[in-house]
């Protein structure tokens, strides 16, 4: 079953971010809290962790 990934609040006055790198690939097993995306906003570059464990499809 597919699950939705939600980007956390990036801070005051930041309404968008760009995905710089996807850190996992299809078929990878991921653990909760494992970094899966690298994003960049006007003020920072962040790694986004998974909210759940599973297999990337």
C-alpha positions, 0 to 999 in steps of 0.5 A, spaced: 500 500 500 502 506 498 503 511 503 504 519 503 510 523 504 509 529 508 514 534 508 515 537 515 514 545 517 520 548 514 520 554 518 516 561 518 515 564 511 518 558 507 512 556 503 516 551 498 522 547 497 526 543 491 528 536 492 535 536 490 536 528 491 532 522 492 537 518 497 533 511 496 531 507 490 525 502 488 526 496 492 530 499 497 528 497 504 527 503 509 527 504 516 523 509 520 527 515 521 532 513 515 533 519 511 530 518 504 530 525 501 535 531 501 531 538 500 533 545 499 529 552 501 531 559 500 534 558 507 537 551 508 538 544 506 535 538 509 535 531 509 527 528 510 526 522 514 521 516 513 515 517 517 515 509 517 519 503 515 517 499 508 520 497 501 520 503 496 515 501 490 
